[in-house]
Amino acid sequence: SFNPGDIGYGEGDGADGATLAVALQADGRIIYGGPFERVNHRPQHNLVRVFADGRLDSNYVDTSAFNDRVSTLNLQPDGKLICG
């Protein structure tokens, strides 16, 4: 049931590039990173958080500070995220 309409890079919803790192939060939301510019047809640079069904969580951080791909994520026990 996750993002069933996506058929691939730029041809549906989801990221327009690869996903290199994933972190699952306790509330079911998913954070992922990689070398991408858009998610679900919206500008979103290299890091994004989505709901369990794949919808973009637009209340997440402004990722314009990520000027290169995110290739690793570590979700700490206190909920803070480390990106590399």
WOMO-V580403 format. One record per pair of residues at least 24 apart in sequence whose ideal C-beta (glycine too) atoms are under 7 Angstrom apart, sorted by the first residue. I is the first residue (numbers start at 1). J is the second residue. D is the distance in Angstrom with one decimal. If there is no record, write none. Layout:
[[I:J:D] [I:J:D]]
//
This chain:
[[1:53:6.3] [2:53:6.3] [2:54:4.9] [3:54:3.3] [13:40:4.7] [13:54:6.6] [14:39:6.6] [14:40:6.8] [15:39:5.0] [20:69:6.5] [20:70:6.9] [20:71:4.6] [21:70:6.0] [21:71:5.9] [21:72:5.1] [21:73:4.2] [22:73:6.9] [23:73:4.3] [23:75:4.3] [23:81:6.5] [25:75:6.7] [28:52:4.4] [29:57:6.1] [31:73:6.3] [31:81:6.4] [33:70:2.7] [33:71:6.9] [33:73:5.8] [33:83:6.4] [34:69:5.7] [34:70:6.4] [35:69:3.7] [46:70:4.8] [47:83:6.5]]
//
